[in-house]
């Protein structure tokens, strides 16, 4: 039996980088994690142990840190585009470079209405992400939000579903809707103000979630994705993951009390897992 290597790739993950930009009156602090993945003419490294075409992953790590000094000055998309192009143009064996960046947000502390010039608080679980893929055929930019924890206390229900002998879930027209949303969208080209677009898309997702009369998580997912596409011609498609963070009414009757949709058991597991991708026809 003849065996062959079908595909291969390699790179450096979790290149954790912090950068301070020191202005005259204040400092700007940013923290990101970068993954680099390279594909190309690397077969002989596997078949012969010949590393002539291999750029060491340690070199890839060093490249990220070195280029960040001059080129991580704007959006993570812009930095990712620069990195992908650098690896492609400076390494002939590389046919595809994929850069994935996660930004960990920090918020400037505010005292008496004035932002402090060098003190920050962590921005919580929410992260801004981007993935850049560059080949000879072109470049794709996919950006998104991860761990966006959102909740509303009303305007959500779940009724009319299948019921069989194992069904115990009660229908409700008024429930808590909570999810730790992940959204990823693809831009039609690379010539954008990515920071402004990210802010606008995030706001659209939040506004739609807040104002939508939800009959299911699925319906709200489609509404949120559709609103982003309708408001942004430069977005080709958007995928959302919306796990249902359940808040289950607690039985107060056992203590002779009424629960008027006030007291809930907050439970993380098990949870419903709802996904969908919205595209233009």
N, C-alpha and C positions, 0 to 999 in steps of 0.2 A: 504494500500500500504506500503510495506516494503522498506525503504530507507537505503542505505549503503554508507559508505565512500569508494570511489574507489581508489584514490591515494592521497598522501599528501607529502609535503616536507616543509622545513623551513630553514632559514639561516640568515646571516647578509650580507647586501649589502653596497657598497660604503664605505668600510674600506679604507680611504685615508691615505696613509703612505708615508712619506719622510724620506730618510736616507742619512746621511753624513758619508762617510768612510774617516777618517783623516789619510792620509799618511804623511811621514816626509816632503815632498816637495810640496804636492798638496792635494786638497780635491776632492773626487768624490761624486757628488750629483745625487740621483735618486728619482723619484716620481712615485708611482703606486697606482692603485685603485683595491681593491680585493673584489670579491663576493664569499661567502661561501654558498653552498646549501647542506643540508643533507637529505637523505632518509633512511627509516628504520622502526623499530618497534615503531611507535609513535601513533598508533590508539587510545590507551586509553587516550591520552591527549585530543583527540577530543571527544571521546564517554563518558568518565567518568570524565574528568577534572583532570586526574592523570598524574602528570608531572615527575614521577619517571624516565622515560627514556629520558627526555628532557635536552639537554645541552643548557643552556641559550645562546641566540644570543649575549648577552654582553660578555659572556665568549669566544665565537668564535672570536669576535672582539679583545679581549685582547690577545688571542692566536696568532693571526696574528702579532700583534705588538711585542709580546715577542719573537716569533720564528724568526722574521726578523733580530734581532740583530746578531744572529750567523749563520743564514741559508739563508738570502738574500744577497748572496755574488757573485752570477753569473747571469745566465739567469733567466728570469721570469718563464720559463718552469721548471727549476730545483727547484725553490722556490715553485711553484705550486705542483710539485710532492711530495715535502717534506710535505707540508700542508695537501694534500689529504691523504697521508699515515698516518700522525699523527692523524687526526680525525678518520680514520677507525680503527687503531690499539688501540687507547686509549678509544674508546667508543663502546662497544659491541652492543648496539642497532642499530648502524649505519651500513647500508648495502651498501650505495653508498655515496661517497663524491665528489662533483663537485666544483672545484676551477676555477674561471674566473678572469684573471688579465689583466688590461690594463696599459701599461707603457706610461707615458707622457715624451717625450724626452726633454732633455736640452743639449745645446751645449756650450762648454767652449768658452768664449770670447778669441779672438786672437788679439794681438797688435804687430805690426812690425814683423809678422810672428811667434810670440811666444805665445803659449796658456797661458792664465792667470791661476793661480793656484787655485783660488776659486771663480771666477766670471763667470756667465753663462747667455745665452739668451735662451728664450723659443724656442722650436723646431717647432712651428706652430701646425697645426691641426692634422698632422699625428701621429698615435699611433700604438704601437706594442701590440698585444693581444695574450693570450693563454687561453685555457680551458682544465683542467685536470679532467677526470672522472675515479674514481677508485671504483671497486667492487671486490667481491671475485673472479670473473671470469677473471679479468685483469684490465689493465690501458690503456686509450686512451689519446693521446696528440694531440690537434688541436691548431695550431698557425696561426697568420695572421697579416694583416695590415688593419687599418681602417683610413678613411679620407685621402687617398693618392691622392692628387690633382695633376693631370698630364694633359698636354696639348701639342699639336703640331700644327704648323701653316699650314702644307701641308701634302701631302701623305695620304689624306683622302677624300673620296667621298661617295655619296649615290645616286644611280641611279637604274632604272628598277623596281621600287616598284609599288604596286597596286595604280591605280588612279581611283577615282570615282567622283561623282558630288560635293563632299565636299572637294576634294583635292585642296589645294592651294600651297603646298610645291613644290618648283622648284628643279629639279634635279641639282646636282653639282658634278663635278669630282675633285674639289679642295676646301676644306673647313677646318675650324678649327675643330679639334677633341679634346674635353676636357671632363674629367670625374673626379669625386671624388670616386676613386676606393676603394672597400673593397674586400680583398682576404682572404680566410681561407683554410688551408690545413691540412691534417691528416698524422701524421708520422706512419710508420709501427711498430716502437718499441720505447723504451724510452732511449736507450743508444746512445746519440748523443751529439755533440757539437752544442747546439741549437743556440747559438749566431752566430757562423760561418754559419750555415745553413740559418738562417734568413737573414743575409747579402747577401748571394749568391742568395737566392730566390728573394729577393727584387730587386737585380741588374738584374736578368733574366727578371722579369716582366717589369722593366723600359726599358731595351735594346730592348725587343721584341716590346713594345709599340712604341718606337722611330723609329725602323727600318722597321716595318711592313707596307706594302702598303695596307691601309685599304679601303675595299669596303663597310664596315658597322661596327658598333660597335660590332655586333654579331660575325663577322669574326675575329676581333681583339681580342675579349674575348677568343675565342677558341685558337687562336695562342698563346696568353700569357699563358693560362693554360697548353697547350700542351708542350710549351717550358720548363715550370717548371718540369713537369713529366719526360720529356726526359732527363733533366739534373740532376735529383735527384731520384735515385732508392728508397730512403727511404720515399718518399712521395707517399701515396696510391691514394689520390684524392685531387682535389682543386676546390673550389667554388669561383666564382667572381660575384660581383655586380658592374655594371658600369653605373650609371646614366649619361645621356647625358647632359652635361652643355652647353647649346646652345649659340652660338655667331652668330647672324643673321646680314647679311649685311644691312647697313643703306642706305636708299634711298637719295643719294646726288644729283640725277638728278633734284629734285625740287628746288635746288639752283644753277642749271646750272653747276654742277660739276660731274666728273666721279668718281665712286667708283671701283677701280681696286683691289677688294678684300683686302681693306686696313682698312676700318672703319666698326665697327660692334656694334650691340646692345648686350651687355652681359646680359643674363637673367637667373635667377635661377629657375623660375617657370612659367608655368608648364614645366616638363622635362620628357624625355624618360627614362625608367627604364629597363635596360637589365641585365639579370642574366643567369648564367649557371654553371654547374658542369662538370668537365672533369675527367674521370676515366680511369684506365687501363682495356683493354678488357681481 
